[in-house]
Amino acid sequence: MNIIEVKNLNLFYSKFQALKDISMDIKEKKVTALIGPSGCGKSTFLRCLNRMNDLIDGVKIKGDVIINGRNIYKDRVDIVELRKNVGMIFQKSNPFPMSIFDNVAYGPRINGIRDKKRLEEIVENSLKKAALWEEVKDDLKKSGLSLSGGQQQRLCIARALAVEPEIILMDEPASALDPISTTKIEDLIFELKKNYTIVIVTHNMQQAARVSDQTAFFYMGDLIEFNDTKKLFTAPENEKTEAYISGRFG
Ligand SMILES: Nc1ncnc2c1ncn2[C@@H]1O[C@H](COP(=O)(O)OP(=O)(O)OP(=O)(O)O)[C@@H](O)[C@H]1O
């Protein structure tokens, strides 16, 4: 089933067109990777899926993004609800300057959950789902900022999971991490897709090939090819895709 349907999406930063008539259906509980050379529009596209571009001055968006049957740009949509349902993980982990517990409890508290036991449950479950619990369970009062880079990124994933999203957007979540931490994030993505839909921007083609079910190749604002990951990397249909995956540009 398609959880996200993008139809004829165009995005302008003032006069510059960064996305050109993009249409793409994203399947539920699968990992979709967005690849392409720097500046091709991957992050811009990702941010369209939870209206993060609304925050940028001079942005104009035309077209439709339909999530669970609701057009997030046209129907009356509560942005806070939307971002709860469509969580986001950034390249640079950004824990709040507070304890591990408070980082994960932050969203649930904003949503009005006050009961201590309930919060403890949510924090424990979210940290378990983010594969961080075992490493931090003995000192949840420790500052989130005192964790290693890889742990901080998993803390941010736990924080996103604590408000029960359906979709998680990841913008190069492992590009600042060492190989071992990267493997942990990749293993986690594999685990998470049992319950969540994941859309991930990555510069790393091996990573896209390892973690994703479907891959979209962008080039200069165009969606050049969108295919099953295996097919895209072994028998691409477009010659630009082939040139890119074989390292001839980008
Ligand atoms: N806030 C902005 N204002 C103006 N132009 C922007 C803005 N953000 C991005 N752009 C331009 O839009 C195009 C797409 O940028 P985007 O960041 O989406 O590309 P990307 O494929 O994610 O690149 P990278 O891999 O380098 O992160 C680029 O030409 C970029 O310069």
The ligand as an SDF file (V2000), in Angstrom:
LIG
                    3D

 31 33  0  0  0  0  0  0  0  0999 V2000
   17.1170   27.6770    1.4100 N   0  0  0  0  0  0  0  0  0  0  0  0
   17.4840   27.6750    0.1390 C   0  0  0  0  0  0  0  0  0  0  0  0
   17.4390   28.8050   -0.6100 N   0  0  0  0  0  0  0  0  0  0  0  0
   17.8070   28.8070   -1.8930 C   0  0  0  0  0  0  0  0  0  0  0  0
   18.2280   27.7210   -2.5690 N   0  0  0  0  0  0  0  0  0  0  0  0
   18.2930   26.5720   -1.8890 C   0  0  0  0  0  0  0  0  0  0  0  0
   17.9340   26.4850   -0.5110 C   0  0  0  0  0  0  0  0  0  0  0  0
   18.0990   25.2060   -0.1120 N   0  0  0  0  0  0  0  0  0  0  0  0
   18.5560   24.5380   -1.1890 C   0  0  0  0  0  0  0  0  0  0  0  0
   18.6770   25.3470   -2.2610 N   0  0  0  0  0  0  0  0  0  0  0  0
   19.1290   24.9700   -3.6140 C   0  0  0  0  0  0  0  0  0  0  0  0
   18.2490   23.9700   -4.1120 O   0  0  0  0  0  0  0  0  0  0  0  0
   18.9780   22.9410   -4.7970 C   0  0  0  0  0  0  0  0  0  0  0  0
   18.6740   21.6110   -4.1220 C   0  0  0  0  0  0  0  0  0  0  0  0
   19.2450   21.6170   -2.7990 O   0  0  0  0  0  0  0  0  0  0  0  0
   19.1460   20.3470   -1.8250 P   0  0  0  0  0  0  0  0  0  0  0  0
   19.7780   20.7260   -0.5530 O   0  0  0  0  0  0  0  0  0  0  0  0
   17.7550   19.8670   -1.8130 O   0  0  0  0  0  0  0  0  0  0  0  0
   20.0350   19.3040   -2.6220 O   0  0  0  0  0  0  0  0  0  0  0  0
   20.6330   17.9130   -2.1240 P   0  0  0  0  0  0  0  0  0  0  0  0
   20.4790   16.9960   -3.2830 O   0  0  0  0  0  0  0  0  0  0  0  0
   20.0180   17.5140   -0.8590 O   0  0  0  0  0  0  0  0  0  0  0  0
   22.1450   18.3090   -1.9250 O   0  0  0  0  0  0  0  0  0  0  0  0
   23.2340   17.7450   -0.8760 P   0  0  0  0  0  0  0  0  0  0  0  0
   23.4260   16.3260   -1.2610 O   0  0  0  0  0  0  0  0  0  0  0  0
   24.4290   18.5830   -1.1790 O   0  0  0  0  0  0  0  0  0  0  0  0
   22.6740   17.9360    0.4870 O   0  0  0  0  0  0  0  0  0  0  0  0
   20.4350   23.3570   -4.7430 C   0  0  0  0  0  0  0  0  0  0  0  0
   20.7670   24.0130   -5.9460 O   0  0  0  0  0  0  0  0  0  0  0  0
   20.5010   24.3210   -3.5750 C   0  0  0  0  0  0  0  0  0  0  0  0
   21.5230   25.2860   -3.7810 O   0  0  0  0  0  0  0  0  0  0  0  0
  1  2  1  0
  2  3  1  0
  2  7  2  0
  3  4  2  0
  4  5  1  0
  5  6  2  0
  6  7  1  0
  6 10  1  0
  7  8  1  0
  8  9  2  0
  9 10  1  0
 10 11  1  0
 11 12  1  0
 11 30  1  0
 12 13  1  0
 13 14  1  0
 13 28  1  0
 14 15  1  0
 15 16  1  0
 16 17  2  0
 16 18  1  0
 16 19  1  0
 19 20  1  0
 20 21  2  0
 20 22  1  0
 20 23  1  0
 23 24  1  0
 24 25  2  0
 24 26  1  0
 24 27  1  0
 28 29  1  0
 28 30  1  0
 30 31  1  0
M  END
$$$$
